[in-house]
Amino acid sequence: MMVKKVGHVGLVVRDLDLSVAFYEGLGLVLWKRMVRSGPFTDAMVGIPNVKLEWAKMHAPDGSEVELIQYHSLPDYSTLRNAPSNRRGCSHVAFVVDDLARACEQIIRTGGSVVNHPTPEWNSVYCHDPDGIIVELVRA
């Protein structure tokens, strides 16, 4: 077998400071933050003359989310909440101890909630400030 574990999930964001604060509000902890540019970075991401900044954030179980802001050649497309049937990465899911409290935090830090928690459902879909789908799953 080739895959041993998932190393991290990478999310491209518009404003790294805003996104770090959003994910810290959900309980992730900023581990490391770095600006990258140069030939290696250009080759890695396939974009010439790129300058990006990333922040690696850890969940309590050690899993990692990498937030990436492109300072050169940013995507200026209109932000909107991603539809769940969009091709590509659908969403990132986090297990939380209190769905209602987590939804309140999502709204307080600039996100939105698609479906509010009910006793019948163990998860909800939300959007972060960039419109990326975040699923919250009741522990």
C-alpha positions in Angstrom: 0.0 0.0 0.0 1.4 3.4 -0.9 -0.6 5.9 1.2 0.2 5.8 4.8 -1.9 8.8 6.0 -3.3 12.1 4.9 -0.6 14.7 5.5 -2.7 17.8 5.3 -5.5 19.6 3.5 -4.6 22.8 1.6 -7.0 25.6 1.1 -6.3 28.7 -1.0 -7.7 31.8 0.7 -7.9 35.5 -0.1 -6.8 36.9 3.3 -4.5 34.8 5.4 -4.9 36.8 8.6 -8.7 36.6 8.3 -8.6 32.8 7.6 -6.2 32.1 10.4 -8.5 33.9 12.8 -11.5 32.0 11.4 -9.9 28.5 11.9 -8.4 29.5 15.3 -12.0 30.2 16.3 -12.9 26.6 15.5 -10.0 25.3 17.7 -7.1 24.9 15.2 -3.8 26.2 16.4 -1.3 28.1 14.2 1.9 26.1 14.0 4.0 27.8 11.4 3.7 30.6 8.9 6.0 31.3 6.0 6.4 33.3 2.8 7.7 31.3 -0.2 9.0 32.3 -3.6 11.8 31.4 -6.0 12.5 28.6 -8.5 11.5 25.7 -6.2 8.2 27.3 -5.3 7.5 28.2 -9.0 8.2 24.6 -10.0 6.2 23.1 -7.1 3.0 25.1 -7.8 3.5 25.4 -11.6 3.2 29.2 -11.7 6.2 31.3 -12.7 7.4 34.2 -10.5 5.0 33.2 -7.7 5.0 34.6 -4.2 2.8 32.9 -1.7 2.3 32.8 2.1 1.1 29.7 3.9 0.0 29.0 7.5 0.0 25.5 8.9 -2.6 24.9 11.5 -3.0 21.8 13.7 -6.2 20.3 15.1 -6.0 18.7 18.6 -5.6 15.3 17.1 -2.5 16.4 15.1 -4.2 16.6 11.7 -3.2 19.6 9.7 -4.8 22.3 7.5 -2.6 24.5 5.3 -4.0 27.9 4.4 -2.3 29.5 1.3 -2.6 33.1 0.1 -1.1 33.9 -3.3 0.4 37.4 -3.1 1.4 37.4 -6.8 -1.2 36.5 -9.3 -4.1 36.2 -6.9 -7.5 35.0 -8.0 -9.7 38.0 -8.2 -12.9 36.1 -9.1 -16.0 37.0 -7.2 -16.3 35.2 -3.9 -19.3 33.1 -3.5 -20.3 30.1 -1.4 -19.1 27.0 -3.2 -21.9 24.7 -4.2 -21.5 21.2 -2.8 -21.6 19.6 -6.3 -18.6 21.7 -7.6 -15.9 19.5 -9.1 -12.7 19.2 -7.2 -12.2 19.3 -3.4 -15.8 19.3 -2.0 -15.2 20.3 1.6 -13.1 19.9 4.7 -14.8 18.2 7.7 -14.1 18.8 11.4 -15.4 16.8 14.4 -16.7 19.2 17.1 -18.1 18.7 20.5 -20.9 21.2 20.2 -22.5 21.8 16.8 -24.6 24.8 17.8 -21.7 26.6 19.4 -19.5 25.9 16.4 -22.1 27.3 14.1 -22.3 30.4 16.2 -18.5 30.7 15.9 -18.6 30.3 12.1 -21.1 33.2 11.8 -19.2 35.4 14.3 -15.9 35.0 12.4 -17.3 35.8 8.9 -18.6 32.5 7.7 -22.2 31.3 7.0 -24.2 28.2 7.9 -26.1 26.2 5.2 -28.2 23.9 7.4 -28.5 24.4 11.2 -28.1 21.5 13.6 -31.0 19.4 14.6 -31.3 16.3 16.8 -31.8 14.2 13.7 -28.6 15.3 11.9 -25.1 14.8 13.1 -23.5 17.2 10.7 -23.9 20.6 9.1 -22.5 22.3 6.1 -21.1 25.8 6.5 -18.9 28.2 4.5 -15.7 29.9 5.6 -15.1 33.6 4.7 -13.8 32.5 1.3 -16.9 30.4 0.5 -15.1 27.1 1.1 -17.4 24.4 2.4 -16.6 23.4 6.0 -18.6 20.4 7.4 -19.0 20.2 11.1 -19.6 16.7 12.5 -21.0 16.1 16.0 -18.5 14.1 18.1 
